[in-house]
Amino acid sequence: MTKWECQACGYIYDPAEGDVDNGIDPGTSFADLPEDWVCPMCGVGKDMFEELA
């Protein structure tokens, strides 16, 4: 699964790890994150993330 980087703070969303502190199970792809999910580090929305090559 592809990792995604927050363009505001550099946080990396890794689907293999999920975001368990915010109720996102490991194995959850970025596309399957809820629309209201925000960066756990700085609070920006999904639109501020870019896919890492």
Distance bins in CASP14 RR format, pairs under 12 A and 6 or more apart:
PFRMAT RR
TARGET T0000
AUTHOR 0000-0000-0000
RMODE 2
METHOD distances of the structure
MODEL  1
1 13 0 0 0 0 1 0 0 0 0 0 0
1 14 1 0 0 1 0 0 0 0 0 0 0
1 15 1 1 0 0 0 0 0 0 0 0 0
1 16 1 0 0 1 0 0 0 0 0 0 0
1 17 0 0 0 0 0 1 0 0 0 0 0
1 18 0 0 0 0 1 0 0 0 0 0 0
1 26 0 0 0 0 0 1 0 0 0 0 0
1 27 1 0 0 1 0 0 0 0 0 0 0
1 28 0 0 0 0 1 0 0 0 0 0 0
1 29 1 0 1 0 0 0 0 0 0 0 0
1 30 0 0 0 0 1 0 0 0 0 0 0
1 31 0 0 0 0 1 0 0 0 0 0 0
1 32 0 0 0 0 0 1 0 0 0 0 0
1 33 0 0 0 0 0 1 0 0 0 0 0
1 51 0 0 0 0 0 1 0 0 0 0 0
1 52 0 0 0 0 0 1 0 0 0 0 0
2 12 0 0 0 0 0 1 0 0 0 0 0
2 13 0 0 0 0 1 0 0 0 0 0 0
2 14 0 0 0 0 1 0 0 0 0 0 0
2 15 1 0 0 1 0 0 0 0 0 0 0
2 16 0 0 0 0 0 1 0 0 0 0 0
2 27 0 0 0 0 0 1 0 0 0 0 0
2 29 0 0 0 0 1 0 0 0 0 0 0
2 30 1 0 0 1 0 0 0 0 0 0 0
2 31 0 0 0 0 1 0 0 0 0 0 0
2 49 0 0 0 0 0 1 0 0 0 0 0
2 50 0 0 0 0 0 1 0 0 0 0 0
2 51 1 0 1 0 0 0 0 0 0 0 0
2 52 1 0 0 1 0 0 0 0 0 0 0
2 53 0 0 0 0 1 0 0 0 0 0 0
3 10 0 0 0 0 0 1 0 0 0 0 0
3 11 0 0 0 0 0 1 0 0 0 0 0
3 12 1 0 1 0 0 0 0 0 0 0 0
3 13 1 0 0 1 0 0 0 0 0 0 0
3 14 1 0 1 0 0 0 0 0 0 0 0
3 15 1 0 0 1 0 0 0 0 0 0 0
3 16 0 0 0 0 1 0 0 0 0 0 0
3 17 0 0 0 0 1 0 0 0 0 0 0
3 18 0 0 0 0 0 1 0 0 0 0 0
3 29 0 0 0 0 0 1 0 0 0 0 0
3 30 0 0 0 0 1 0 0 0 0 0 0
3 49 0 0 0 0 1 0 0 0 0 0 0
3 50 0 0 0 0 0 1 0 0 0 0 0
3 51 1 0 0 1 0 0 0 0 0 0 0
3 52 1 0 1 0 0 0 0 0 0 0 0
3 53 0 0 0 0 1 0 0 0 0 0 0
4 10 0 0 0 0 0 1 0 0 0 0 0
4 11 0 0 0 0 1 0 0 0 0 0 0
4 12 1 0 0 1 0 0 0 0 0 0 0
4 13 1 0 1 0 0 0 0 0 0 0 0
4 14 0 0 0 0 1 0 0 0 0 0 0
4 15 0 0 0 0 1 0 0 0 0 0 0
4 17 0 0 0 0 0 1 0 0 0 0 0
4 18 0 0 0 0 0 1 0 0 0 0 0
4 19 0 0 0 0 0 1 0 0 0 0 0
4 28 0 0 0 0 0 1 0 0 0 0 0
4 29 0 0 0 0 1 0 0 0 0 0 0
4 30 1 0 1 0 0 0 0 0 0 0 0
4 31 0 0 0 0 1 0 0 0 0 0 0
4 33 0 0 0 0 1 0 0 0 0 0 0
4 37 0 0 0 0 0 1 0 0 0 0 0
4 39 0 0 0 0 1 0 0 0 0 0 0
4 45 0 0 0 0 0 1 0 0 0 0 0
4 46 0 0 0 0 1 0 0 0 0 0 0
4 47 0 0 0 0 0 1 0 0 0 0 0
4 48 0 0 0 0 1 0 0 0 0 0 0
4 49 1 0 1 0 0 0 0 0 0 0 0
4 50 1 0 0 1 0 0 0 0 0 0 0
4 51 1 0 1 0 0 0 0 0 0 0 0
4 52 1 0 0 1 0 0 0 0 0 0 0
4 53 0 0 0 0 0 1 0 0 0 0 0
5 11 1 0 0 1 0 0 0 0 0 0 0
5 12 1 0 1 0 0 0 0 0 0 0 0
5 13 1 0 0 1 0 0 0 0 0 0 0
5 14 0 0 0 0 0 1 0 0 0 0 0
5 30 0 0 0 0 0 1 0 0 0 0 0
5 39 0 0 0 0 1 0 0 0 0 0 0
5 41 0 0 0 0 0 1 0 0 0 0 0
5 44 0 0 0 0 0 1 0 0 0 0 0
5 48 0 0 0 0 1 0 0 0 0 0 0
5 49 1 0 0 1 0 0 0 0 0 0 0
5 50 1 0 1 0 0 0 0 0 0 0 0
5 51 0 0 0 0 1 0 0 0 0 0 0
5 52 1 0 1 0 0 0 0 0 0 0 0
5 53 0 0 0 0 0 1 0 0 0 0 0
6 12 1 0 0 1 0 0 0 0 0 0 0
6 13 1 0 0 1 0 0 0 0 0 0 0
6 19 0 0 0 0 0 1 0 0 0 0 0
6 30 0 0 0 0 0 1 0 0 0 0 0
6 37 0 0 0 0 0 1 0 0 0 0 0
6 38 0 0 0 0 1 0 0 0 0 0 0
6 39 1 0 1 0 0 0 0 0 0 0 0
6 40 0 0 0 0 1 0 0 0 0 0 0
6 41 1 0 0 1 0 0 0 0 0 0 0
6 42 1 0 0 1 0 0 0 0 0 0 0
6 43 0 0 0 0 1 0 0 0 0 0 0
6 44 1 0 0 1 0 0 0 0 0 0 0
6 45 0 0 0 0 1 0 0 0 0 0 0
6 46 0 0 0 0 1 0 0 0 0 0 0
6 47 0 0 0 0 0 1 0 0 0 0 0
6 48 1 0 1 0 0 0 0 0 0 0 0
6 49 1 0 1 0 0 0 0 0 0 0 0
6 50 0 0 0 0 1 0 0 0 0 0 0
6 51 0 0 0 0 0 1 0 0 0 0 0
6 52 0 0 0 0 0 1 0 0 0 0 0
7 13 0 0 0 0 0 1 0 0 0 0 0
7 39 0 0 0 0 1 0 0 0 0 0 0
7 41 0 0 0 0 0 1 0 0 0 0 0
7 42 0 0 0 0 0 1 0 0 0 0 0
7 44 0 0 0 0 1 0 0 0 0 0 0
7 45 0 0 0 0 0 1 0 0 0 0 0
7 46 0 0 0 0 0 1 0 0 0 0 0
7 47 0 0 0 0 1 0 0 0 0 0 0
7 48 1 0 1 0 0 0 0 0 0 0 0
7 49 1 0 0 1 0 0 0 0 0 0 0
7 50 1 0 1 0 0 0 0 0 0 0 0
7 51 0 0 0 0 0 1 0 0 0 0 0
7 52 0 0 0 0 0 1 0 0 0 0 0
8 38 0 0 0 0 0 1 0 0 0 0 0
8 39 1 0 0 1 0 0 0 0 0 0 0
8 41 0 0 0 0 1 0 0 0 0 0 0
8 42 1 0 1 0 0 0 0 0 0 0 0
8 43 1 0 0 1 0 0 0 0 0 0 0
8 44 1 0 1 0 0 0 0 0 0 0 0
8 45 0 0 0 0 1 0 0 0 0 0 0
8 46 0 0 0 0 0 1 0 0 0 0 0
8 47 0 0 0 0 0 1 0 0 0 0 0
8 48 1 0 1 0 0 0 0 0 0 0 0
8 49 0 0 0 0 1 0 0 0 0 0 0
8 50 0 0 0 0 0 1 0 0 0 0 0
9 38 0 0 0 0 0 1 0 0 0 0 0
9 39 1 0 0 1 0 0 0 0 0 0 0
9 40 0 0 0 0 1 0 0 0 0 0 0
9 41 1 0 1 0 0 0 0 0 0 0 0
9 42 1 0 1 0 0 0 0 0 0 0 0
9 43 0 0 0 0 1 0 0 0 0 0 0
9 44 1 0 0 1 0 0 0 0 0 0 0
9 45 0 0 0 0 0 1 0 0 0 0 0
9 48 0 0 0 0 1 0 0 0 0 0 0
9 49 0 0 0 0 0 1 0 0 0 0 0
10 39 0 0 0 0 1 0 0 0 0 0 0
10 40 0 0 0 0 0 1 0 0 0 0 0
10 41 1 0 0 1 0 0 0 0 0 0 0
10 42 0 0 0 0 1 0 0 0 0 0 0
10 44 0 0 0 0 0 1 0 0 0 0 0
10 48 0 0 0 0 1 0 0 0 0 0 0
10 49 0 0 0 0 1 0 0 0 0 0 0
10 50 0 0 0 0 1 0 0 0 0 0 0
10 52 0 0 0 0 0 1 0 0 0 0 0
11 17 0 0 0 0 0 1 0 0 0 0 0
11 18 0 0 0 0 0 1 0 0 0 0 0
11 19 0 0 0 0 1 0 0 0 0 0 0
11 22 0 0 0 0 0 1 0 0 0 0 0
11 38 0 0 0 0 0 1 0 0 0 0 0
11 39 1 0 1 0 0 0 0 0 0 0 0
11 40 1 0 0 1 0 0 0 0 0 0 0
11 41 1 0 1 0 0 0 0 0 0 0 0
11 42 1 0 0 1 0 0 0 0 0 0 0
11 43 0 0 0 0 1 0 0 0 0 0 0
11 44 0 0 0 0 1 0 0 0 0 0 0
11 45 0 0 0 0 0 1 0 0 0 0 0
11 48 0 0 0 0 1 0 0 0 0 0 0
11 49 0 0 0 0 1 0 0 0 0 0 0
11 50 0 0 0 0 0 1 0 0 0 0 0
11 52 0 0 0 0 0 1 0 0 0 0 0
12 18 0 0 0 0 0 1 0 0 0 0 0
12 19 0 0 0 0 0 1 0 0 0 0 0
12 30 0 0 0 0 0 1 0 0 0 0 0
12 39 0 0 0 0 0 1 0 0 0 0 0
12 40 0 0 0 0 0 1 0 0 0 0 0
12 41 0 0 0 0 1 0 0 0 0 0 0
12 49 0 0 0 0 1 0 0 0 0 0 0
12 50 0 0 0 0 0 1 0 0 0 0 0
12 51 0 0 0 0 0 1 0 0 0 0 0
12 52 1 0 0 1 0 0 0 0 0 0 0
13 19 1 0 0 1 0 0 0 0 0 0 0
13 22 0 0 0 0 0 1 0 0 0 0 0
13 24 0 0 0 0 1 0 0 0 0 0 0
13 26 0 0 0 0 0 1 0 0 0 0 0
13 27 0 0 0 0 0 1 0 0 0 0 0
13 28 0 0 0 0 1 0 0 0 0 0 0
13 29 0 0 0 0 1 0 0 0 0 0 0
13 30 1 0 0 1 0 0 0 0 0 0 0
13 31 0 0 0 0 0 1 0 0 0 0 0
13 32 0 0 0 0 0 1 0 0 0 0 0
13 33 1 0 0 1 0 0 0 0 0 0 0
13 37 0 0 0 0 1 0 0 0 0 0 0
13 38 0 0 0 0 0 1 0 0 0 0 0
13 39 1 0 0 1 0 0 0 0 0 0 0
13 40 0 0 0 0 1 0 0 0 0 0 0
13 41 0 0 0 0 0 1 0 0 0 0 0
13 44 0 0 0 0 0 1 0 0 0 0 0
13 45 0 0 0 0 0 1 0 0 0 0 0
13 46 0 0 0 0 1 0 0 0 0 0 0
13 48 0 0 0 0 0 1 0 0 0 0 0
13 49 1 0 0 1 0 0 0 0 0 0 0
13 50 0 0 0 0 0 1 0 0 0 0 0
13 51 0 0 0 0 0 1 0 0 0 0 0
13 52 0 0 0 0 1 0 0 0 0 0 0
14 20 0 0 0 0 0 1 0 0 0 0 0
14 24 0 0 0 0 0 1 0 0 0 0 0
14 26 0 0 0 0 1 0 0 0 0 0 0
14 27 0 0 0 0 1 0 0 0 0 0 0
14 28 0 0 0 0 0 1 0 0 0 0 0
14 29 0 0 0 0 0 1 0 0 0 0 0
14 30 0 0 0 0 1 0 0 0 0 0 0
14 40 0 0 0 0 0 1 0 0 0 0 0
14 49 0 0 0 0 0 1 0 0 0 0 0
14 52 0 0 0 0 1 0 0 0 0 0 0
15 24 0 0 0 0 1 0 0 0 0 0 0
15 25 0 0 0 0 1 0 0 0 0 0 0
15 26 1 0 0 1 0 0 0 0 0 0 0
15 27 1 0 1 0 0 0 0 0 0 0 0
15 28 1 0 1 0 0 0 0 0 0 0 0
15 29 1 0 1 0 0 0 0 0 0 0 0
15 30 1 0 0 1 0 0 0 0 0 0 0
15 31 0 0 0 0 1 0 0 0 0 0 0
15 32 0 0 0 0 1 0 0 0 0 0 0
15 33 0 0 0 0 1 0 0 0 0 0 0
15 51 0 0 0 0 0 1 0 0 0 0 0
15 52 0 0 0 0 0 1 0 0 0 0 0
16 24 0 0 0 0 0 1 0 0 0 0 0
16 25 0 0 0 0 0 1 0 0 0 0 0
16 26 1 0 0 1 0 0 0 0 0 0 0
16 27 1 0 0 1 0 0 0 0 0 0 0
16 28 0 0 0 0 1 0 0 0 0 0 0
16 29 0 0 0 0 0 1 0 0 0 0 0
16 30 0 0 0 0 0 1 0 0 0 0 0
17 24 0 0 0 0 1 0 0 0 0 0 0
17 25 0 0 0 0 1 0 0 0 0 0 0
17 26 1 0 1 0 0 0 0 0 0 0 0
17 27 0 0 0 0 1 0 0 0 0 0 0
17 28 0 0 0 0 1 0 0 0 0 0 0
17 40 0 0 0 0 0 1 0 0 0 0 0
18 24 1 0 1 0 0 0 0 0 0 0 0
18 25 1 0 0 1 0 0 0 0 0 0 0
18 26 1 0 1 0 0 0 0 0 0 0 0
18 27 1 0 0 1 0 0 0 0 0 0 0
18 28 1 0 1 0 0 0 0 0 0 0 0
18 29 0 0 0 0 1 0 0 0 0 0 0
18 30 0 0 0 0 1 0 0 0 0 0 0
18 32 0 0 0 0 0 1 0 0 0 0 0
18 33 0 0 0 0 1 0 0 0 0 0 0
18 37 0 0 0 0 0 1 0 0 0 0 0
18 40 0 0 0 0 1 0 0 0 0 0 0
19 25 0 0 0 0 1 0 0 0 0 0 0
19 26 0 0 0 0 1 0 0 0 0 0 0
19 27 0 0 0 0 0 1 0 0 0 0 0
19 28 1 0 0 1 0 0 0 0 0 0 0
19 30 0 0 0 0 0 1 0 0 0 0 0
19 32 0 0 0 0 0 1 0 0 0 0 0
19 33 0 0 0 0 1 0 0 0 0 0 0
19 34 0 0 0 0 0 1 0 0 0 0 0
19 37 1 0 0 1 0 0 0 0 0 0 0
19 38 0 0 0 0 1 0 0 0 0 0 0
19 39 0 0 0 0 1 0 0 0 0 0 0
19 40 1 0 1 0 0 0 0 0 0 0 0
19 41 0 0 0 0 0 1 0 0 0 0 0
19 43 0 0 0 0 0 1 0 0 0 0 0
19 46 0 0 0 0 0 1 0 0 0 0 0
20 26 1 0 0 1 0 0 0 0 0 0 0
20 27 0 0 0 0 0 1 0 0 0 0 0
20 28 0 0 0 0 1 0 0 0 0 0 0
20 40 0 0 0 0 0 1 0 0 0 0 0
21 40 1 0 0 1 0 0 0 0 0 0 0
21 41 0 0 0 0 0 1 0 0 0 0 0
22 28 0 0 0 0 0 1 0 0 0 0 0
22 33 0 0 0 0 1 0 0 0 0 0 0
22 34 0 0 0 0 1 0 0 0 0 0 0
22 36 0 0 0 0 0 1 0 0 0 0 0
22 37 1 0 0 1 0 0 0 0 0 0 0
22 38 0 0 0 0 1 0 0 0 0 0 0
22 39 0 0 0 0 1 0 0 0 0 0 0
22 40 1 0 1 0 0 0 0 0 0 0 0
22 41 0 0 0 0 0 1 0 0 0 0 0
22 43 0 0 0 0 0 1 0 0 0 0 0
23 33 0 0 0 0 0 1 0 0 0 0 0
23 34 0 0 0 0 1 0 0 0 0 0 0
23 37 0 0 0 0 1 0 0 0 0 0 0
23 40 0 0 0 0 0 1 0 0 0 0 0
24 30 0 0 0 0 0 1 0 0 0 0 0
24 32 0 0 0 0 1 0 0 0 0 0 0
24 33 1 0 0 1 0 0 0 0 0 0 0
24 34 0 0 0 0 1 0 0 0 0 0 0
24 36 0 0 0 0 0 1 0 0 0 0 0
24 37 1 0 0 1 0 0 0 0 0 0 0
24 38 0 0 0 0 0 1 0 0 0 0 0
24 39 0 0 0 0 0 1 0 0 0 0 0
24 40 0 0 0 0 1 0 0 0 0 0 0
24 46 0 0 0 0 0 1 0 0 0 0 0
25 32 0 0 0 0 1 0 0 0 0 0 0
25 33 0 0 0 0 0 1 0 0 0 0 0
27 33 0 0 0 0 0 1 0 0 0 0 0
28 34 0 0 0 0 1 0 0 0 0 0 0
28 37 0 0 0 0 1 0 0 0 0 0 0
29 37 0 0 0 0 0 1 0 0 0 0 0
29 46 0 0 0 0 0 1 0 0 0 0 0
29 51 0 0 0 0 0 1 0 0 0 0 0
30 37 0 0 0 0 1 0 0 0 0 0 0
30 39 0 0 0 0 0 1 0 0 0 0 0
30 45 0 0 0 0 0 1 0 0 0 0 0
30 46 1 0 0 1 0 0 0 0 0 0 0
30 47 0 0 0 0 0 1 0 0 0 0 0
30 49 1 0 0 1 0 0 0 0 0 0 0
30 50 0 0 0 0 0 1 0 0 0 0 0
30 51 1 0 0 1 0 0 0 0 0 0 0
30 52 0 0 0 0 0 1 0 0 0 0 0
31 37 0 0 0 0 0 1 0 0 0 0 0
31 46 0 0 0 0 1 0 0 0 0 0 0
31 49 0 0 0 0 0 1 0 0 0 0 0
31 51 0 0 0 0 0 1 0 0 0 0 0
32 46 0 0 0 0 0 1 0 0 0 0 0
33 39 0 0 0 0 0 1 0 0 0 0 0
33 40 0 0 0 0 0 1 0 0 0 0 0
33 45 0 0 0 0 1 0 0 0 0 0 0
33 46 1 0 0 1 0 0 0 0 0 0 0
33 47 0 0 0 0 0 1 0 0 0 0 0
33 49 0 0 0 0 1 0 0 0 0 0 0
34 45 0 0 0 0 0 1 0 0 0 0 0
34 46 0 0 0 0 1 0 0 0 0 0 0
35 45 0 0 0 0 1 0 0 0 0 0 0
35 46 1 0 0 1 0 0 0 0 0 0 0
35 47 0 0 0 0 1 0 0 0 0 0 0
36 43 0 0 0 0 0 1 0 0 0 0 0
36 45 0 0 0 0 1 0 0 0 0 0 0
36 46 0 0 0 0 1 0 0 0 0 0 0
36 47 0 0 0 0 0 1 0 0 0 0 0
37 43 0 0 0 0 1 0 0 0 0 0 0
37 44 0 0 0 0 0 1 0 0 0 0 0
37 45 1 0 0 1 0 0 0 0 0 0 0
37 46 1 0 0 1 0 0 0 0 0 0 0
37 47 0 0 0 0 0 1 0 0 0 0 0
37 48 0 0 0 0 0 1 0 0 0 0 0
37 49 0 0 0 0 1 0 0 0 0 0 0
38 44 1 0 0 1 0 0 0 0 0 0 0
38 45 1 0 1 0 0 0 0 0 0 0 0
38 46 1 0 0 1 0 0 0 0 0 0 0
38 47 0 0 0 0 0 1 0 0 0 0 0
38 48 0 0 0 0 1 0 0 0 0 0 0
38 49 0 0 0 0 0 1 0 0 0 0 0
39 45 1 0 0 1 0 0 0 0 0 0 0
39 46 0 0 0 0 1 0 0 0 0 0 0
39 47 0 0 0 0 0 1 0 0 0 0 0
39 48 1 0 0 1 0 0 0 0 0 0 0
39 49 1 0 0 1 0 0 0 0 0 0 0
40 49 0 0 0 0 0 1 0 0 0 0 0
41 48 0 0 0 0 0 1 0 0 0 0 0
41 49 0 0 0 0 0 1 0 0 0 0 0
42 48 0 0 0 0 1 0 0 0 0 0 0
42 49 0 0 0 0 0 1 0 0 0 0 0
43 49 0 0 0 0 0 1 0 0 0 0 0
44 50 0 0 0 0 0 1 0 0 0 0 0
END
